[in-house]
Amino acid sequence: MAPLHSASAAAPPERYPGAAHAPVTSTGGALFHAGDIFTSAELQAMRLEGLVRLVIGGSYLRSDFREDPAIRSQAAARSIPQSVRSRVALGRSCAAWIYGCAPPPTVISLVTDHRRRTTALPPFTSAVMHQVALGPFDVNRVGGVCVTTPLRTALDIAVHGEDRDAVDILRAIGRDRELDCPLRLVEAALLGASRVPGKTRALSRVRAARRPGAGAG
Protein backbone atom coordinates (compact mmCIF):
# COMPACT_ATOMS: atom_id res chain seq x y z
CA MET A 1 0.00 0.00 0.00
CA ALA A 2 1.18 3.52 -0.74
CA PRO A 3 1.25 6.05 2.11
CA LEU A 4 -1.47 8.67 2.37
CA HIS A 5 1.03 11.20 1.06
CA SER A 6 3.82 10.08 -1.27
CA ALA A 7 7.44 10.74 -0.46
CA SER A 8 7.60 13.33 -3.24
CA ALA A 9 4.72 15.34 -1.78
CA ALA A 10 5.08 17.83 1.04
CA ALA A 11 4.12 16.42 4.43
CA PRO A 12 0.85 17.77 5.85
CA PRO A 13 1.50 20.75 8.14
CA GLU A 14 1.20 20.48 11.91
CA ARG A 15 -1.79 22.48 13.12
CA TYR A 16 -0.48 22.81 16.66
CA PRO A 17 3.33 23.20 16.38
CA GLY A 18 5.15 21.75 19.35
CA ALA A 19 2.33 19.35 20.21
CA ALA A 20 3.57 16.36 18.21
CA HIS A 21 5.69 15.02 21.06
CA ALA A 22 4.10 13.72 24.25
CA PRO A 23 5.32 15.40 27.44
CA VAL A 24 7.97 13.60 29.48
CA THR A 25 7.05 13.06 33.12
CA SER A 26 8.29 11.05 36.09
CA THR A 27 6.14 8.15 34.85
CA GLY A 28 7.51 8.35 31.32
CA GLY A 29 4.65 10.33 29.82
CA ALA A 30 1.13 11.64 30.32
CA LEU A 31 -0.71 9.36 27.88
CA PHE A 32 -0.79 5.63 28.57
CA HIS A 33 -1.92 2.88 26.21
CA ALA A 34 -3.06 -0.51 27.43
CA GLY A 35 -0.38 -3.10 26.84
CA ASP A 36 2.59 -0.71 26.89
CA ILE A 37 3.71 0.08 30.43
CA PHE A 38 0.45 -0.94 32.11
CA THR A 39 -2.14 -3.60 31.32
CA SER A 40 -5.74 -2.69 30.59
CA ALA A 41 -6.74 -3.96 34.05
CA GLU A 42 -4.07 -1.83 35.74
CA LEU A 43 -5.18 1.29 33.88
CA GLN A 44 -8.81 0.67 34.78
CA ALA A 45 -7.81 0.32 38.43
CA MET A 46 -5.82 3.56 38.20
CA ARG A 47 -8.89 5.22 36.71
CA LEU A 48 -10.99 4.13 39.70
CA GLU A 49 -8.33 5.63 41.97
CA GLY A 50 -8.51 8.92 40.07
CA LEU A 51 -4.95 8.72 38.79
CA VAL A 52 -5.89 8.62 35.09
CA ARG A 53 -8.97 9.21 32.98
CA LEU A 54 -10.07 7.44 29.82
CA VAL A 55 -9.53 9.29 26.55
CA ILE A 56 -10.69 6.68 24.03
CA GLY A 57 -10.24 2.97 23.42
CA GLY A 58 -7.44 1.70 25.63
CA SER A 59 -5.74 5.08 26.07
CA TYR A 60 -5.71 6.99 29.35
CA LEU A 61 -4.41 10.41 30.36
CA ARG A 62 -2.83 11.32 33.68
CA SER A 63 -5.41 13.22 35.72
CA ASP A 64 -3.09 16.18 36.27
CA PHE A 65 -2.86 16.83 32.51
CA ARG A 66 -5.40 18.57 30.32
CA GLU A 67 -6.88 16.76 27.35
CA ASP A 68 -6.23 18.62 24.10
CA PRO A 69 -6.41 17.94 20.34
CA ALA A 70 -2.93 16.38 20.25
CA ILE A 71 -3.76 14.01 23.11
CA ARG A 72 -7.02 13.00 21.44
CA SER A 73 -5.43 12.40 18.03
CA GLN A 74 -2.61 10.31 19.50
CA ALA A 75 -5.07 8.26 21.54
CA ALA A 76 -7.36 7.68 18.54
CA ALA A 77 -4.39 6.63 16.39
CA ARG A 78 -3.54 3.92 18.92
CA SER A 79 -7.03 2.47 18.48
CA ILE A 80 -6.31 1.49 14.87
CA PRO A 81 -3.82 -1.11 13.58
CA GLN A 82 -0.27 0.19 13.29
CA SER A 83 -0.02 -1.22 9.77
CA VAL A 84 -2.51 1.34 8.41
CA ARG A 85 -1.75 4.41 10.53
CA SER A 86 0.51 6.07 7.97
CA ARG A 87 -1.96 5.40 5.16
CA VAL A 88 -5.09 6.99 6.59
CA ALA A 89 -6.31 10.20 8.20
CA LEU A 90 -8.73 10.49 11.10
CA GLY A 91 -11.88 12.11 9.78
CA ARG A 92 -15.59 12.91 10.13
CA SER A 93 -16.92 12.64 13.69
CA CYS A 94 -13.53 11.49 14.99
CA ALA A 95 -11.82 14.58 13.57
CA ALA A 96 -14.57 16.81 14.99
CA TRP A 97 -13.99 15.22 18.42
CA ILE A 98 -10.23 15.75 18.11
CA TYR A 99 -10.90 19.47 17.51
CA GLY A 100 -13.13 19.55 20.59
CA CYS A 101 -16.36 20.00 18.64
CA ALA A 102 -18.07 16.62 19.12
CA PRO A 103 -18.44 13.90 21.75
CA PRO A 104 -16.07 10.90 21.64
CA PRO A 105 -16.98 8.68 18.67
CA THR A 106 -18.18 5.14 19.21
CA VAL A 107 -16.46 4.14 15.94
CA ILE A 108 -13.32 5.83 14.62
CA SER A 109 -13.76 7.17 11.08
CA LEU A 110 -10.75 6.82 8.81
CA VAL A 111 -10.39 8.33 5.35
CA THR A 112 -7.95 7.40 2.62
CA ASP A 113 -7.63 8.68 -0.92
CA HIS A 114 -9.51 6.44 -3.35
CA ARG A 115 -6.69 6.77 -5.89
CA ARG A 116 -4.31 4.87 -3.63
CA ARG A 117 -4.34 1.17 -3.03
CA THR A 118 -5.47 0.10 0.39
CA THR A 119 -6.70 -2.99 2.18
CA ALA A 120 -9.58 -3.75 4.48
CA LEU A 121 -9.17 -3.24 8.19
CA PRO A 122 -8.58 -6.37 10.26
CA PRO A 123 -11.68 -7.93 11.89
CA PHE A 124 -12.88 -6.47 15.20
CA THR A 125 -11.16 -3.12 14.60
CA SER A 126 -13.14 -0.29 16.22
CA ALA A 127 -12.88 1.81 13.07
CA VAL A 128 -14.46 2.20 9.64
CA MET A 129 -12.59 3.04 6.46
CA HIS A 130 -13.93 5.52 3.86
CA GLN A 131 -12.26 5.78 0.47
CA VAL A 132 -12.72 9.38 -0.65
CA ALA A 133 -11.17 12.04 -2.85
CA LEU A 134 -8.62 13.96 -0.76
CA GLY A 135 -7.33 17.26 -2.05
CA PRO A 136 -3.87 18.69 -1.24
CA PHE A 137 -5.32 20.90 1.53
CA ASP A 138 -7.73 18.38 3.08
CA VAL A 139 -5.32 16.89 5.63
CA ASN A 140 -3.13 18.37 8.33
CA ARG A 141 -1.35 16.87 11.32
CA VAL A 142 -2.53 17.14 14.89
CA GLY A 143 -0.01 15.91 17.43
CA GLY A 144 1.86 14.24 14.58
CA VAL A 145 -1.23 12.31 13.40
CA CYS A 146 -2.96 12.89 10.06
CA VAL A 147 -6.41 14.42 10.61
CA THR A 148 -8.74 16.07 8.09
CA THR A 149 -8.61 19.87 8.26
CA PRO A 150 -11.42 21.76 10.00
CA LEU A 151 -12.92 22.76 6.63
CA ARG A 152 -12.85 19.23 5.24
CA THR A 153 -14.18 17.92 8.55
CA ALA A 154 -17.08 20.39 8.50
CA LEU A 155 -17.92 19.47 4.90
CA ASP A 156 -17.91 15.77 5.78
CA ILE A 157 -20.12 16.36 8.82
CA ALA A 158 -22.56 18.40 6.71
CA VAL A 159 -22.81 15.64 4.12
CA HIS A 160 -22.37 12.46 6.17
CA GLY A 161 -23.06 13.43 9.79
CA GLU A 162 -25.83 11.92 11.87
CA ASP A 163 -29.07 13.89 12.03
CA ARG A 164 -28.98 13.97 15.82
CA ASP A 165 -25.78 16.01 16.11
CA ALA A 166 -24.62 17.30 12.69
CA VAL A 167 -25.93 20.83 13.23
CA ASP A 168 -24.48 21.04 16.74
CA ILE A 169 -21.06 19.89 15.53
CA LEU A 170 -21.10 22.38 12.66
CA ARG A 171 -22.08 25.14 15.06
CA ALA A 172 -19.16 24.24 17.36
CA ILE A 173 -16.68 24.23 14.46
CA GLY A 174 -17.88 27.61 13.24
CA ARG A 175 -17.74 29.06 16.75
CA ASP A 176 -14.13 27.96 17.46
CA ARG A 177 -11.90 30.87 16.47
CA GLU A 178 -8.75 28.79 16.72
CA LEU A 179 -10.03 26.52 13.95
CA ASP A 180 -10.62 29.54 11.69
CA CYS A 181 -13.41 27.79 9.79
CA PRO A 182 -16.42 30.14 9.48
CA LEU A 183 -19.57 28.39 8.31
CA ARG A 184 -19.98 30.83 5.45
CA LEU A 185 -16.83 29.26 4.01
CA VAL A 186 -18.30 25.77 4.45
CA GLU A 187 -21.50 26.90 2.70
CA ALA A 188 -19.50 28.48 -0.16
CA ALA A 189 -17.48 25.28 -0.59
CA LEU A 190 -20.68 23.23 -0.81
CA LEU A 191 -22.25 25.61 -3.30
CA GLY A 192 -19.16 25.44 -5.47
CA ALA A 193 -18.92 21.66 -5.40
CA SER A 194 -20.48 19.43 -8.03
CA ARG A 195 -21.85 15.91 -7.72
CA VAL A 196 -22.11 15.94 -3.95
CA PRO A 197 -24.58 13.31 -2.69
CA GLY A 198 -27.07 14.88 -0.29
CA LYS A 199 -25.96 18.41 -1.15
CA THR A 200 -29.37 19.94 -0.41
CA ARG A 201 -29.49 18.36 3.05
CA ALA A 202 -25.88 19.38 3.72
CA LEU A 203 -26.63 23.00 2.85
CA SER A 204 -29.69 23.00 5.08
CA ARG A 205 -27.58 21.76 7.99
CA VAL A 206 -24.94 24.45 7.49
CA ARG A 207 -27.61 27.15 7.19
CA ALA A 208 -29.33 25.89 10.34
CA ALA A 209 -26.02 26.16 12.20
CA ARG A 210 -25.54 29.70 10.84
CA ARG A 211 -28.91 31.04 11.95
CA PRO A 212 -28.86 34.02 14.35
CA GLY A 213 -28.29 32.85 17.87
CA ALA A 214 -26.46 29.74 16.70
CA GLY A 215 -23.02 31.22 17.24
CA ALA A 216 -20.30 32.68 15.06
CA GLY A 217 -20.07 31.72 11.41
N, C-alpha and C positions, 0 to 999 in steps of 0.2 A: 504494500500500500504506500502511496505517496503521502508525504506530510501535508497538513492543511495548507501550509505555505511553502513553496519550493525554496530550495537553497538560494536560487537566483533572485528571489523576491525579497523585498525589505521585510524584516520582522515586524509584526504588529506593534504599535507603540504601547508603552506602559501608561495606563491612565493615572495611576497614583505612584509617581516615581518614589523610590525608596521603600515601597511596601512589598517588593517581591521576595524579600528575605525575612523569614520568621525571626522574631526577637530571640536572643539567647538569654536564658535565665539560669538560676541555680539548679533547675530540674532539666535543663537541656533545651527547653523551649516553652512556648505558651500553648501550642496546639498539639494535642496528642491523638494518635490514631490507633484504634484497637489492633493489637498484634505487633506493634512496634516495641515500645518500652513496656507498656502495660497491656494486659489482656482485656477483652471486652468486659469480663466480670469485675476486674479490678477497677476499671474506669466507671462502671455503673455504681460500684460501692463508693468511689470517690465523689461521684455526683450526689449520692445520698448524704454524704458528709459535708456537702457544700464546697468541696475543693475545686470541682470543675463543673461546667455546664455543657450540655449537649449542643452541638452546632448543627450537624446533620449526619445521617448514617452512623458510622462508628467513630466520628471525630468529636473531640471534646476540647473546650477552651478553659484554661485556668481562670478561676472566678475573679481574680484580681486584674484581669485584662479585659479590655472592651472589644466586643465583636465589631468588625468593620468589613468593608467589601473584600479586602485581601484575605482575611481570615475565612470568610464565607466561600470565596472562590477556591482556596486551597483545600478546604474541607470537602467541597463538592467534587473536586478533581479526584480525591482519594476514594470516592464512592464508585468510580468507574474503573474498568480494567486498565492497568498500566500500558498494555499493548496498544491502546487506542488513544491515549491522552494527547499525544502530539498531533493527532490527525483530526481532532474534532474541536469545536468551540462549545462552551456552555451557552445555551440560548433560551429564548422564550421565558416561561415563568421562572426558570432557574436563574437566568440572567437578571430578571427584574428583582428577584430576592437578593441576589448578590449586591445590587445597587441600593438595597434597602427599601424597595418600593412594592414588595409583595411578601406574603407569608412563606415559610419554608415549603418547598415543593414536595409532594409525596413521591413523584417520579422526576428524575433529573432529565431535562431535555438537552439533547446534544444535536448540533448541526454540523454538517460537513458538505463541502461543495460537490454537487452532483457530477461535476466533470472529472472528479478524481475517483480512482478505484478505492473501494472500501469493503469491509466485510461486516457480517452481522455481529451484534454483540453476543457474548457468551450467554447461555441460559442463566436465569435467576439474577441477572444484573438489574439493579434498581434504576434503570435509565432507558430512554427511548431515543432511537437515532432518526433524524430527519435529513434526507438528502435534498439540499436546496441550492439555489444560485447565490453565491456569496460574492459581493463586489469587493474591490480593493480597500474600501473604507468601512466595511461591515463588521470587522473584528478588531478589537484591541486586547491588551493584556491587563489583567487585574491581579495583582499579587503574583505575576509571572505566569498566570493561566489565561489561555485564550477564552475570551467572553465576547459575545456580540455587543457592539456599541450601543449606547442608550437609544440612538435613533433607530437602528435596526431592531433592537429589542421592542421598542414601542410599536413599530410597524408590525412585527410578528404578533404582539399581544392584540393589536387591533384586528388583525385578520384571523388569528388562530386561538385567541384567548377564550377562556370559559366565560359564559354569560354572567355567572355569579360575581366575577371580580374583575373583568376586563376594564370596565370604566374606572373603577377605583385605582387599579394599577396605573392606567394611563394618566389619571389625575395626579398620582404621586410622582410619576416621572416628570410631568410638566411642571410640577411645583418645586422640584429639587434644583436649586440654582447651580449646584456643583456639577450636575449632569449636563447643564446647558443644552437642554432638548425641549424647547417650547413646543406646545402641541400644534401651533400654527404651522410649524415646520413639518410635523408628522402629517398633518392634513394636506399640505402642499405636495409632499412626497407621494401620498396616495393618489391625489388628483393627477399627478404627472405620470403615474405608473400605468402600464397597459397589461391586460390579461392577468388581473389579480382576482383569484377566486374569492367571492364574498366581499367585493370592494364596497358595495353599497352599505352592508352591515358594518364594515370596518370604519367607514366614514361617519356613520351615525354614532358609533362608539366614541370616536375622537371628538365629535361635535358635542356629545353629551358631557364629556369630560371638560370641555372648554366653556361650557355655559357659565354665566355670571354666578359667582358664589362657589364655583367648583375649584377655585384656586388659580394660580398663575398659569399662563399658557396662551 
